[in-house]
Amino acid sequence: MRVQNLVIKGVSHLILLFFSVMTSYPLLWMLFSSLKDQGEFYTNLWWAPKAWLWENYAIAWRIAKLSTTYWNSILVSLATIVLVILVSYLGAYSFARFESRFSKILMLIFLSALMIPAQITLIPLFKVELLLHIYNTKLGLILPHVAGSMPFSIFLLTTFIRSIPRELDEAAEIDGASRISILWKVVFPLSRPGMATVVILTFIGVWNDFFLALVMIKDPANYTIPLGMMAFTQQFTDTNYSEVFAALSATVLPMIIVYLVFQRYFISGLTQGALKL
Amino acid sequence: MFPILLLVPATVLFIIFTLYPVITGFYYSLLNWDGISESQFVGFGNYLRAIEDKFVWEALLHNVYYAIFTVAGKIILGLFLAILLNQKMKGITFYRTAVFIPIVLSFVAVGILWSWIYNPVFGLFNNLLGAFGFQTQIAWTGDARFALASVIAVDIWKWFGYHVVLFLAGLQSIPTDLYEAARVDGATRWQNIRQITLPLMMPIIIINITIATMGAFNVFDIIYVMTAGGPYHATEVIMTYTYTQAFQFHSFGYGAAISYLLLLLIGAVTFIQIRFMRKFEY
């Protein structure tokens, strides 16, 4: 029995290690390739470069216009996150604390929107943006992202706020706190763990979005990272291998680091996103 | 008034950016319209055109293939690895962290990276095959015979770790005394999996299948980045075809009609899966 257990564990480790290498080696290969010169790329395909060419990054950063795309991606993500939190929190507070027939119906309508994939509405959304004069602007990315993330965020936060005892609100009210200050100073700080999930889900969705940006943004000055990387690769892929890998690494690596630092939140956030449905 | 006031921002955004587009989108699908000039009301003409369009059927078939193979790959791999991880052993956190990495990356980054791995001359894939004695210069994403399968493999690569984590969460919620009792009765490992794990995991398996299926029918980014629907429509799916019709050929009405057909299809598939799930709820 003991021997059998040992064998099963050993085999399990081997299989799990194989799949861990499957997911991480391509990324490591990307890093290695980003530091090689063109010649070494052919002769030493699999392993670390002999000469580490850090200047590939400087060149890639410039020709891929990463300053612009990074700035745009950060701005769009930050603005979206702040607005999602604000709008969803206010809505969720109302749903959680003042339940009425009207609010129940509204919640149902919001939730039914989760069944509709965002891609379906891109064509009419394009006309809406033209009408509102936000087509080809960062605001034209931010607002649809906020509207898209909001239903699920409201749902998550509503469940979360419901778990915060109402007695706290009532105690603050007796102490003479206004409705606004109960909202901001009592319940808001206590909802932080719920917010963390909302922030992570929104961040991943917005940071990695390609389709909305592809349809709405024409001006390279407003390109986000995925859009900029796509344009850059199409233009340079046949000539500047190392630079393509350097640009790719420069956009992928920070995301991996953020993930490794906050992985507990990433994993629990993304799984909650699925299992709550 | 206060409760209503709090709901105003959410509701306004919802109406402008979700509700209004859903409704006008359906209206557009009834028009012959290039998005700019005068439109013509054609009733269900666009829908009839879509049903007779052989590229729509071809694209749909690709979505179905995509769904079958990505769902099968992700679910089988996800469940298998989760069962392995659900033992008392070291390194669980490490493995979980590693298989989850691709999930946080964009499909654009993943697509660019894998286009290189599939490169016919100096891609890792052909070099690996060469190391095992299969010398080949196949352009995996440029060859109509292999393009769809190659993209499907990347999709599985990106997402299987997600399903591992979801399944692991489910497995850990199964009470251990069930296994204890089975052990006392002399059950084998395989019997444990067949008689306890799989039945109790059924609702979670179906949630995972639903998530993966939705993804397969909505797939766009990875295909656009790796093959742009080509070569010769070999990887064309509904969303890439819709995009081309609406934003490159300016057939707004037609594009809208195709995407509403897709919505109908996704609705039907999800409905069936949810009905199926109800059966397994205890």
HADDOCK unambig.tbl for C-alpha pairs under 7 A between the chains (distance, minus, plus):
assign (segid A and resid 12 and name CA) (segid B and resid 84 and name CA) 5.88 0.50 0.50
assign (segid A and resid 16 and name CA) (segid B and resid 95 and name CA) 6.54 0.50 0.50
assign (segid A and resid 19 and name CA) (segid B and resid 99 and name CA) 6.92 0.50 0.50
assign (segid A and resid 20 and name CA) (segid B and resid 95 and name CA) 6.05 0.50 0.50
assign (segid A and resid 20 and name CA) (segid B and resid 98 and name CA) 5.23 0.50 0.50
assign (segid A and resid 20 and name CA) (segid B and resid 99 and name CA) 5.48 0.50 0.50
assign (segid A and resid 23 and name CA) (segid B and resid 98 and name CA) 6.67 0.50 0.50
assign (segid A and resid 23 and name CA) (segid B and resid 99 and name CA) 5.85 0.50 0.50
assign (segid A and resid 23 and name CA) (segid B and resid 102 and name CA) 6.80 0.50 0.50
assign (segid A and resid 24 and name CA) (segid B and resid 98 and name CA) 6.51 0.50 0.50
assign (segid A and resid 42 and name CA) (segid B and resid 122 and name CA) 6.61 0.50 0.50
assign (segid A and resid 87 and name CA) (segid B and resid 9 and name CA) 6.06 0.50 0.50
assign (segid A and resid 87 and name CA) (segid B and resid 10 and name CA) 5.64 0.50 0.50
assign (segid A and resid 88 and name CA) (segid B and resid 10 and name CA) 6.79 0.50 0.50
assign (segid A and resid 90 and name CA) (segid B and resid 6 and name CA) 5.19 0.50 0.50
assign (segid A and resid 90 and name CA) (segid B and resid 7 and name CA) 6.65 0.50 0.50
assign (segid A and resid 91 and name CA) (segid B and resid 6 and name CA) 5.59 0.50 0.50
assign (segid A and resid 91 and name CA) (segid B and resid 7 and name CA) 4.73 0.50 0.50
assign (segid A and resid 91 and name CA) (segid B and resid 10 and name CA) 6.43 0.50 0.50
assign (segid A and resid 94 and name CA) (segid B and resid 3 and name CA) 5.14 0.50 0.50
assign (segid A and resid 94 and name CA) (segid B and resid 6 and name CA) 6.16 0.50 0.50
assign (segid A and resid 94 and name CA) (segid B and resid 7 and name CA) 6.80 0.50 0.50
assign (segid A and resid 98 and name CA) (segid B and resid 3 and name CA) 6.26 0.50 0.50
assign (segid A and resid 120 and name CA) (segid B and resid 259 and name CA) 5.49 0.50 0.50
assign (segid A and resid 120 and name CA) (segid B and resid 260 and name CA) 6.92 0.50 0.50
assign (segid A and resid 121 and name CA) (segid B and resid 21 and name CA) 5.74 0.50 0.50
assign (segid A and resid 121 and name CA) (segid B and resid 22 and name CA) 5.82 0.50 0.50
assign (segid A and resid 121 and name CA) (segid B and resid 25 and name CA) 6.53 0.50 0.50
assign (segid A and resid 123 and name CA) (segid B and resid 25 and name CA) 6.93 0.50 0.50
assign (segid A and resid 123 and name CA) (segid B and resid 256 and name CA) 6.60 0.50 0.50
assign (segid A and resid 124 and name CA) (segid B and resid 21 and name CA) 4.95 0.50 0.50
assign (segid A and resid 124 and name CA) (segid B and resid 24 and name CA) 6.32 0.50 0.50
assign (segid A and resid 124 and name CA) (segid B and resid 25 and name CA) 5.08 0.50 0.50
assign (segid A and resid 125 and name CA) (segid B and resid 17 and name CA) 6.75 0.50 0.50
assign (segid A and resid 125 and name CA) (segid B and resid 21 and name CA) 5.56 0.50 0.50
assign (segid A and resid 144 and name CA) (segid B and resid 17 and name CA) 5.83 0.50 0.50
assign (segid A and resid 147 and name CA) (segid B and resid 13 and name CA) 5.58 0.50 0.50
assign (segid A and resid 147 and name CA) (segid B and resid 14 and name CA) 5.69 0.50 0.50
assign (segid A and resid 147 and name CA) (segid B and resid 17 and name CA) 6.20 0.50 0.50
assign (segid A and resid 204 and name CA) (segid B and resid 104 and name CA) 6.64 0.50 0.50
assign (segid A and resid 208 and name CA) (segid B and resid 105 and name CA) 6.94 0.50 0.50
assign (segid A and resid 208 and name CA) (segid B and resid 106 and name CA) 4.56 0.50 0.50
assign (segid A and resid 210 and name CA) (segid B and resid 221 and name CA) 6.65 0.50 0.50
assign (segid A and resid 211 and name CA) (segid B and resid 221 and name CA) 6.61 0.50 0.50
assign (segid A and resid 226 and name CA) (segid B and resid 108 and name CA) 5.83 0.50 0.50
assign (segid A and resid 230 and name CA) (segid B and resid 108 and name CA) 6.96 0.50 0.50
assign (segid A and resid 248 and name CA) (segid B and resid 109 and name CA) 6.66 0.50 0.50
assign (segid A and resid 252 and name CA) (segid B and resid 105 and name CA) 6.82 0.50 0.50
assign (segid A and resid 271 and name CA) (segid B and resid 166 and name CA) 6.00 0.50 0.50
